Amino acid sequence: MENAPVWSGPGKANKLIVLGIESSCDETAAAVVRDGRQVLSSVVASQVSIHHPFGGVVPELASRKHIEAIVPVVNAALAEAKIPTDQIDGIAVTQGPGLIGSLLVGFSFAKGFAYGNSIPWIGVDHLEGHINSVFLEADPPPFPFVALLVSGGHTSIYYVTSHVDYHLMGQTRDDAAGEAYDKVSKMLGLGYPGGVVIDRMAAEGDPSKIHFSRPFLDKQLFDFSFSGIKSAVSRYIQTHPDTFREDQAHIAAGFQAAVVEVLSHKIIHAVKKTGCSHLAVVGGVAANRGLRYAVSRKASKFGMKVHIPDIELCGDNAAMIAAVGYHRLKGHEHAGMDDDVYSRVKFKPTQKAFQSYVPL
């Protein structure tokens, strides 16, 4: 869009109000955030009950529900923040990665809303949002720090040098950790989403009763692989058809112990290699109690400071999108009417690029 609105007003850039919109998967969310830190409102419409019978997100249903929810959710966020439209300085909306149909609902709405009200706007990467979610807390990490981003669709480690600069250290080669949780939950007949129910059930089981191998790949590197442990759980269930129902809590505990041990080892090892003293755990799986405890316990042994967002900020939300949007709009970036969404990870620096920045 030519002549797109941009930040205006001398000295105003530090107190700008951004409306964030998120619709990458099965939550329709909107939030109002001041100066990239202060959350004035955050509204999330969940679709869990819609997708639960299917054991996972049905893309067509998700996009339809976003269409129904987007206007009420945005109106609710503005009302809760007590901010009229003419006081919104910018709009940030998730551009990708995610489900194309879902993304298009939020992105198209933001584009039209911005154009109709002459408000500058920017498309934001969903993963950038998760990394920046720690800056919505009272005690955010200083730069540089290492972030473990772990969710249903992504499991990666980043060396973070600014609000908008990230260096990829490692990522999953197959299933994301959250995806493995969902699939194991489905195997056990526990339904969707699997992360919360597996975490709760694991607390009732004995992790030493059923041992699953730890998929470290290479303990000195930072990539992950969780397809093997998912298959190991499947094999256990197949070979114990008469008892696996009774052993559900032990299976959940053994599975979670294996996943958490790998995740916590990799992030602590990454922090050591970079020489940082601060680390963050972000994304939907960051809400997992077992993971939060394991990382905090291991980090304390090495004098590392751990930053994990509140539970409400771990899952998909629009406040984190607004936080990133603030920094990008402040840097005079803006989107145009010909911009479009994308389904796969867009910012993907290589390990080689990271190694040239910080030798391992």
C-alpha positions in Angstrom: 0.0 0.0 0.0 1.6 3.3 -1.1 1.6 6.2 1.3 0.9 3.8 4.2 0.4 5.5 7.6 3.5 5.4 9.7 4.4 6.4 13.3 3.9 10.1 13.8 4.4 12.7 16.5 7.8 13.7 18.0 8.6 11.7 21.1 5.4 9.7 20.8 7.1 6.4 19.8 7.8 5.3 23.4 4.1 5.3 24.4 2.3 4.0 21.4 -0.7 1.7 21.7 -0.8 -1.4 19.5 -3.8 -3.6 18.8 -2.6 -7.2 18.3 -4.5 -9.9 16.5 -3.7 -13.6 16.4 -5.5 -16.4 14.5 -2.7 -18.8 13.4 -4.4 -22.0 14.6 -7.5 -22.6 16.8 -7.6 -19.5 19.0 -9.0 -16.2 18.0 -7.2 -13.5 20.0 -7.0 -9.8 20.3 -5.0 -7.6 22.8 -4.2 -4.0 23.4 -0.6 -3.3 24.5 1.0 0.0 25.4 4.7 0.7 24.6 5.4 -3.0 23.9 5.2 -4.0 27.6 2.0 -3.0 29.3 -1.0 -5.3 28.5 -4.2 -3.3 28.7 -6.4 -6.2 27.6 -6.1 -9.7 26.2 -9.0 -11.7 24.9 -8.8 -15.3 23.6 -11.7 -17.3 22.1 -10.7 -21.0 22.3 -12.0 -23.7 19.9 -10.9 -26.6 22.1 -14.4 -27.9 22.5 -15.0 -27.8 18.8 -11.9 -29.9 17.9 -11.8 -32.2 20.9 -14.1 -34.9 19.3 -11.7 -35.1 16.3 -8.5 -35.5 18.4 -6.9 -32.5 16.7 -7.5 -29.2 14.9 -9.7 -29.5 11.8 -8.5 -26.6 9.5 -11.8 -25.9 7.8 -13.7 -25.8 11.1 -11.0 -23.6 12.6 -11.2 -21.0 9.8 -15.0 -20.9 10.1 -14.9 -20.3 13.8 -12.4 -17.5 13.4 -14.8 -15.7 11.0 -17.5 -15.9 13.6 -15.2 -14.8 16.5 -12.9 -12.1 15.0 -15.2 -9.1 15.3 -16.5 -9.8 18.8 -13.0 -10.6 20.1 -11.5 -7.4 18.8 -14.4 -5.4 20.1 -14.1 -7.1 23.5 -10.3 -6.3 23.6 -10.9 -2.6 22.8 -13.7 -2.4 25.4 -11.7 -4.1 28.1 -8.8 -1.7 27.5 -11.1 1.3 27.4 -9.3 2.4 24.2 -11.4 3.8 21.3 -10.3 3.1 17.8 -8.9 6.6 17.2 -6.4 6.1 20.0 -4.9 3.0 18.4 -1.5 3.9 17.0 -0.7 0.7 15.2 -2.0 -2.8 14.4 0.1 -6.0 14.5 -1.3 -9.3 13.2 0.1 -12.8 12.9 1.2 -13.4 9.3 2.5 -16.9 9.7 3.4 -19.6 10.2 0.1 -21.5 10.8 -3.0 -22.8 9.1 -3.6 -20.7 5.9 -7.3 -20.5 6.3 -7.1 -19.4 9.9 -4.3 -16.9 9.2 -6.3 -15.3 6.4 -9.2 -14.4 8.7 -7.1 -12.4 11.2 -4.8 -11.0 8.5 -7.6 -9.8 6.2 -9.5 -8.3 9.1 -6.4 -6.4 10.3 -5.7 -5.2 6.8 -9.2 -3.9 6.3 -9.4 -2.4 9.8 -6.1 -0.6 9.4 -7.0 0.7 5.9 -10.4 1.9 6.9 -9.1 3.7 10.0 -5.8 5.0 8.5 -3.8 3.1 11.1 -0.2 1.8 10.3 0.0 -2.0 10.5 2.5 -4.8 10.3 2.5 -8.6 9.8 4.3 -10.4 12.6 5.8 -13.9 12.7 4.1 -16.1 15.3 7.4 -17.5 16.6 8.7 -13.9 17.1 5.7 -13.4 19.3 6.4 -16.3 21.5 10.0 -15.2 22.0 8.9 -11.7 23.0 6.2 -13.0 25.4 8.8 -12.9 28.2 9.0 -9.1 27.8 5.4 -8.8 29.0 6.5 -10.0 32.4 7.8 -7.7 35.2 11.4 -9.1 35.0 12.3 -9.7 31.4 15.8 -11.1 30.4 18.6 -8.8 29.2 20.1 -9.3 25.7 21.6 -11.6 24.7 19.8 -14.7 26.0 18.9 -18.2 24.8 15.3 -19.1 24.2 13.7 -22.6 24.0 10.6 -22.3 21.9 8.5 -25.4 22.4 4.9 -25.7 21.1 2.6 -28.0 19.2 4.2 -27.1 15.9 7.7 -26.0 16.7 10.6 -26.9 18.9 13.7 -24.7 18.5 16.5 -23.0 20.4 17.4 -19.4 19.5 20.2 -17.1 20.5 18.3 -13.8 20.9 20.2 -10.5 20.5 17.3 -8.0 20.2 13.5 -7.9 20.1 13.7 -8.7 16.3 17.0 -10.5 15.9 17.3 -14.3 16.5 19.9 -16.8 15.6 18.8 -20.4 15.2 20.9 -22.9 17.2 18.8 -26.0 16.7 15.3 -27.3 15.9 13.3 -30.5 15.7 14.0 -32.8 12.7 10.5 -34.3 12.8 7.8 -34.0 15.4 7.6 -31.0 17.7 7.4 -31.8 21.4 3.8 -30.5 21.6 2.8 -32.6 18.6 4.3 -35.7 20.4 2.2 -34.9 23.5 -1.0 -34.7 21.4 -0.3 -38.0 19.6 0.6 -39.9 22.8 -2.6 -38.5 24.4 -4.6 -39.8 21.5 -3.0 -43.2 21.7 -4.0 -43.4 25.4 -7.5 -42.3 24.6 -7.2 -39.1 26.6 -8.2 -36.7 23.8 -7.1 -33.3 22.5 -5.2 -31.2 23.5 -2.8 -33.6 25.0 -0.3 -31.4 26.8 -2.4 -30.5 29.8 -3.9 -33.9 30.4 -0.5 -35.7 30.0 1.1 -33.2 32.4 -1.7 -33.8 35.0 -1.6 -37.5 34.6 2.2 -37.7 34.8 2.0 -36.2 38.3 0.0 -39.3 39.4 2.4 -41.9 37.9 5.9 -43.2 38.5 8.4 -42.2 35.8 10.8 -45.0 36.7 8.2 -47.8 36.3 8.1 -47.5 32.4 11.3 -46.2 31.0 11.5 -44.7 27.5 14.9 -44.0 25.8 16.0 -40.3 25.7 16.2 -39.1 22.1 19.2 -36.8 22.5 20.5 -37.4 19.0 23.8 -35.7 19.9 24.2 -34.2 23.3 26.7 -31.7 22.0 24.3 -30.3 19.4 20.9 -28.6 19.7 18.6 -30.4 17.3 15.6 -32.5 18.5 13.7 -35.6 17.4 10.5 -36.8 19.1 9.1 -39.2 16.5 11.0 -42.1 18.1 9.6 -41.7 21.6 6.1 -41.4 20.1 6.7 -44.7 18.4 8.1 -46.2 21.6 4.9 -45.4 23.4 2.9 -46.9 20.6 4.9 -50.1 20.7 4.5 -50.3 24.5 0.7 -50.0 24.2 0.7 -52.7 21.4 2.7 -55.1 23.4 0.8 -54.6 26.7 -2.9 -54.7 25.5 -4.2 -56.0 28.8 -2.5 -53.6 31.2 -1.8 -50.3 29.4 -5.1 -48.9 30.6 -4.1 -49.5 34.2 -0.6 -48.1 33.5 -1.8 -44.9 31.8 -0.4 -42.7 34.6 3.0 -44.5 34.5 3.1 -44.3 30.7 2.4 -40.5 30.9 5.1 -40.1 33.6 7.7 -42.1 31.7 7.0 -40.3 28.4 7.1 -36.8 30.0 10.3 -37.6 31.9 12.0 -38.5 28.6 10.8 -35.4 26.8 11.6 -33.0 29.6 15.0 -34.5 30.2 16.0 -33.9 26.5 14.5 -30.3 26.4 16.1 -29.3 29.7 19.5 -30.7 28.8 19.6 -29.0 25.4 18.6 -25.6 26.6 21.1 -25.7 29.5 23.8 -26.8 27.2 23.0 -24.0 24.8 23.3 -21.4 27.5 26.6 -22.8 28.6 27.9 -22.7 25.0 26.9 -19.1 24.4 28.2 -17.8 27.7 24.8 -16.3 28.6 23.4 -16.3 32.1 19.7 -15.9 31.1 17.4 -18.3 29.4 13.7 -18.3 28.4 11.2 -21.1 27.8 8.3 -20.0 25.7 5.5 -21.5 23.7 2.5 -23.6 24.6 4.6 -26.4 26.2 6.2 -23.9 28.5 3.0 -24.2 30.5 4.0 -27.8 31.3 4.8 -28.1 35.1 7.3 -30.8 34.6 9.3 -28.8 32.1 9.1 -25.6 34.1 10.4 -27.4 37.2 13.2 -29.3 35.5 14.6 -26.3 33.6 14.5 -24.1 36.8 16.1 -26.8 38.9 19.0 -27.5 36.4 19.5 -23.8 35.7 19.9 -23.0 39.4 22.8 -25.4 39.6 24.8 -23.2 37.2 23.6 -19.8 38.4 21.4 -19.2 35.4 18.3 -17.0 35.5 15.2 -18.6 34.0 12.4 -16.5 32.4 9.1 -18.3 31.7 5.9 -16.4 30.9 2.7 -16.8 33.0 0.5 -19.7 31.8 -1.8 -17.2 30.0 1.1 -16.0 27.9 2.5 -19.4 27.0 -0.3 -20.4 24.7 -1.3 -18.5 21.5 -2.3 -14.9 22.4 -2.4 -11.5 20.8 -0.5 -9.6 23.5 2.8 -11.2 22.3 1.9 -10.2 18.7 1.3 -6.6 19.7 4.6 -6.6 21.6 6.6 -7.6 18.5 4.5 -5.2 16.4 5.5 -2.3 18.6 9.2 -2.8 17.9 8.8 -3.4 14.2 6.5 -0.4 13.7 8.8 1.7 15.9 11.5 0.7 13.4 9.4 2.2 10.6 8.3 -1.1 9.1 4.8 -1.4 7.8 2.8 -3.8 5.7 1.0 -3.2 2.4 -2.2 -4.3 0.8 -0.4 -6.8 -1.4 1.1 -8.6 1.6 0.0 -12.2 2.2 0.2 -14.9 4.9 2.6 -17.8 4.9 2.2 -21.3 6.4 5.8 -22.3 7.1 8.6 -20.8 9.2 9.8 -17.7 7.4 12.7 -16.4 9.5 15.1 -19.3 9.6 18.7 -18.4 10.0 21.1 -21.3 9.7 23.3 -22.8 12.3 26.3 -21.7 10.2 25.1 -18.1 10.6 24.9 -18.5 14.4 28.3 -20.1 14.6 29.8 -17.1 12.7 28.2 -14.9 15.3 29.1 -16.8 18.5 31.8 -19.6 18.0 30.8 -22.9 19.6 
